[in-house]
Amino acid sequence: MGKIQRPSLKSLIPGLAKDLRLAPAALYERQRALVRADLLHGRPGRGPGSGVEATPASLALLFISLLATDSLSQTEEATRALAKLKCRAGQCRLTGKKTFGQAVAAVLGSDKLLSNAMFIAARRVTSHSPASGAWATISYLNPSEDDTPLFIDELDRAGLPLGRSVFGTGASWKTEALLHVDATLILPTEWWRGLSPGVTRE
């Protein structure tokens, strides 16, 4: 049996751009910036089978880059820094992963986790360093009994408690810079589930 060919990340950009309300060209330039930064790696050649594979890890980095910065010139530094943020609790309560990048990729790689995950978010302090004071969160349904009130401080629309894993050691929840930028991405549950079976998920 031949190996299943995964779709390229580029092939998903038109649909992603529509859902995110971004220009496809702008989203593709973001992908190219991540490749130049050596954060994404493409397969050599042209045509089918070439380019960056659409995997949970590659899509996670693309999403994180959108949260990290609006500037293409800061994409490498800001994305790398945000993806490397460590969970304040030691490991993410939802995924068991230690960094934000690993946790987002784990969510996108598991239908079970994706069913519980609601959105990912980041706050970055506006300064010369795009990573300065940054922190990120993953909010999810069905928090465990071990979650502390810090992770259950929101209610979803149905009135159910949400768990929240926090990543980063920058500004605290209560002590933050006067000027900062918030970004939130609602995870595309149904869209991602309907993706080609060539994308490996649990």
C-alpha positions as CSV (number, residue, x, y, z in Angstrom):
1,M,0.0,0.0,0.0
2,G,1.4,3.4,-1.0
3,K,2.1,6.1,1.5
4,I,-0.8,8.6,2.0
5,Q,0.2,12.0,0.7
6,R,-0.6,14.7,3.0
7,P,-1.9,18.0,1.5
8,S,0.4,21.0,1.5
9,L,-0.2,23.9,3.9
10,K,-0.4,26.2,0.9
11,S,-3.4,24.3,-0.4
12,L,-5.3,25.0,2.8
13,I,-4.6,28.7,2.7
14,P,-7.6,29.8,0.6
15,G,-10.1,28.1,3.0
16,L,-8.2,29.3,6.1
17,A,-8.0,32.9,4.8
18,K,-11.7,32.9,4.2
19,D,-12.4,31.7,7.8
20,L,-9.9,34.1,9.3
21,R,-11.0,37.0,7.1
22,L,-7.5,37.5,5.8
23,A,-6.2,37.9,2.3
24,P,-4.8,34.6,1.0
25,A,-1.7,36.3,-0.3
26,A,-1.0,37.8,3.2
27,L,-1.5,34.4,4.9
28,Y,0.8,32.8,2.3
29,E,3.5,35.5,3.0
30,R,3.2,34.6,6.6
31,Q,3.9,30.9,5.8
32,R,6.9,32.0,3.6
33,A,8.3,34.1,6.5
34,L,8.1,31.0,8.8
35,V,10.0,28.9,6.2
36,R,12.7,31.6,5.9
37,A,13.0,31.6,9.7
38,D,13.5,27.8,9.5
39,L,10.4,27.3,11.7
40,L,8.6,25.5,8.9
41,H,10.3,23.1,6.5
42,G,9.2,22.3,3.0
43,R,9.6,19.3,0.8
44,P,11.8,19.9,-2.2
45,G,10.5,20.2,-5.8
46,R,7.5,21.6,-7.4
47,G,3.9,20.5,-7.8
48,P,2.1,17.8,-5.8
49,G,4.1,16.4,-3.0
50,S,6.3,19.5,-2.6
51,G,6.1,22.4,-0.1
52,V,5.3,22.5,3.6
53,E,3.1,19.6,4.7
54,A,-0.2,20.3,6.4
55,T,0.4,18.8,9.8
56,P,-0.9,19.7,13.3
57,A,2.6,21.1,14.0
58,S,2.8,23.3,10.9
59,L,-0.7,24.6,11.3
60,A,0.0,25.3,15.0
61,L,2.9,27.5,14.1
62,L,0.9,29.3,11.5
63,F,-1.8,30.1,14.0
64,I,0.7,31.1,16.7
65,S,2.4,33.5,14.3
66,L,-0.9,35.2,13.8
67,L,-1.3,35.6,17.5
68,A,2.3,36.7,18.0
69,T,2.6,39.7,15.7
70,D,1.0,41.7,12.8
71,S,4.4,42.4,11.3
72,L,6.1,40.1,8.8
73,S,9.5,41.5,9.8
74,Q,8.9,40.3,13.4
75,T,7.4,37.0,12.6
76,E,10.5,34.9,13.3
77,E,11.3,36.4,16.7
78,A,7.7,36.7,17.9
79,T,6.5,33.3,16.8
80,R,9.6,31.5,18.1
81,A,9.2,33.3,21.5
82,L,5.5,32.6,21.8
83,A,5.8,29.0,20.8
84,K,8.5,28.4,23.4
85,L,6.6,29.9,26.3
86,K,6.5,27.4,29.2
87,C,3.3,26.4,31.0
88,R,3.1,28.1,34.4
89,A,1.7,24.9,36.0
90,G,4.6,22.8,34.7
91,Q,2.5,21.2,32.0
92,C,-0.8,22.1,30.2
93,R,-3.8,20.7,32.0
94,L,-5.5,19.8,28.7
95,T,-2.6,18.3,26.7
96,G,0.1,17.5,29.2
97,K,2.6,19.5,27.1
98,K,5.2,21.9,28.6
99,T,5.2,24.6,25.9
100,F,2.6,26.6,24.1
101,G,3.7,25.4,20.7
102,Q,3.7,21.8,21.7
103,A,0.2,22.2,23.4
104,V,-1.4,23.8,20.3
105,A,0.0,21.1,18.0
106,A,-1.3,18.4,20.4
107,V,-4.8,19.9,20.3
108,L,-4.8,20.0,16.5
109,G,-3.5,16.5,16.4
110,S,-6.2,14.9,18.5
111,D,-10.0,14.9,17.8
112,K,-10.6,14.3,21.5
113,L,-8.6,17.3,22.6
114,L,-10.0,19.5,19.8
115,S,-13.5,18.7,20.9
116,N,-12.7,20.2,24.3
117,A,-10.4,23.1,23.2
118,M,-12.3,26.4,22.7
119,F,-9.7,29.0,21.7
120,I,-6.1,30.0,22.0
121,A,-5.1,33.5,22.9
122,A,-2.0,35.6,23.5
123,R,-1.2,39.0,25.0
124,R,1.9,40.8,23.9
125,V,3.3,44.0,25.3
126,T,4.0,46.7,22.7
127,S,7.8,47.3,22.9
128,H,10.9,47.1,20.9
129,S,11.0,43.3,21.6
130,P,7.8,41.6,20.3
131,A,8.4,38.8,23.0
132,S,8.5,41.2,25.9
133,G,6.0,40.4,28.6
134,A,4.1,38.0,26.4
135,W,1.9,35.2,27.7
136,A,-0.6,32.8,26.1
137,T,-3.5,30.7,27.0
138,I,-5.5,27.6,25.9
139,S,-9.1,27.6,27.2
140,Y,-11.0,24.4,27.2
141,L,-14.2,22.6,28.3
142,N,-14.5,19.9,31.0
143,P,-11.7,21.0,33.3
144,S,-10.5,18.3,35.7
145,E,-11.2,18.3,39.4
146,D,-7.5,19.1,39.9
147,D,-7.8,22.5,38.1
148,T,-7.6,25.4,40.5
149,P,-9.8,28.5,40.3
150,L,-7.1,30.2,38.2
151,F,-8.0,27.8,35.4
152,I,-11.8,28.1,35.8
153,D,-12.3,31.8,35.7
154,E,-14.6,32.0,32.7
155,L,-17.9,30.5,31.6
156,D,-18.8,29.5,28.1
157,R,-22.0,30.5,26.5
158,A,-23.8,27.4,27.9
159,G,-22.7,28.4,31.5
160,L,-20.2,25.6,31.8
161,P,-16.8,26.2,33.5
162,L,-13.8,26.6,31.2
163,G,-10.3,25.4,32.1
164,R,-7.4,27.6,31.2
165,S,-3.7,26.7,30.8
166,V,-1.4,29.7,31.0
167,F,2.0,29.9,29.3
168,G,4.7,32.5,30.0
169,T,6.5,34.2,32.8
170,G,6.0,37.8,31.6
171,A,3.4,40.2,32.9
172,S,1.1,38.6,35.4
173,W,-2.7,38.6,35.1
174,K,-3.0,41.6,37.5
175,T,0.2,43.5,36.8
176,E,0.5,44.4,33.1
177,A,1.8,47.2,30.9
178,L,-0.5,50.0,30.1
179,L,-0.3,49.3,26.4
180,H,-0.6,45.7,25.2
181,V,-2.3,43.8,22.3
182,D,-4.7,40.9,22.8
183,A,-5.3,38.3,20.1
184,T,-7.7,35.3,20.2
185,L,-8.2,32.5,17.7
186,I,-11.3,30.3,17.9
187,L,-10.1,26.9,17.0
188,P,-11.7,25.6,13.7
189,T,-13.0,22.3,15.1
190,E,-15.3,21.2,12.3
191,W,-13.1,22.5,9.5
192,W,-10.0,20.7,10.8
193,R,-11.8,17.5,11.4
194,G,-13.0,17.5,7.8
195,L,-9.5,17.8,6.5
196,S,-7.9,15.1,4.4
197,P,-7.3,11.8,6.2
198,G,-3.7,12.2,5.1
199,V,-3.2,14.5,8.1
200,T,-2.3,12.3,11.0
201,R,-4.5,12.7,14.1
202,E,-5.4,10.5,17.0
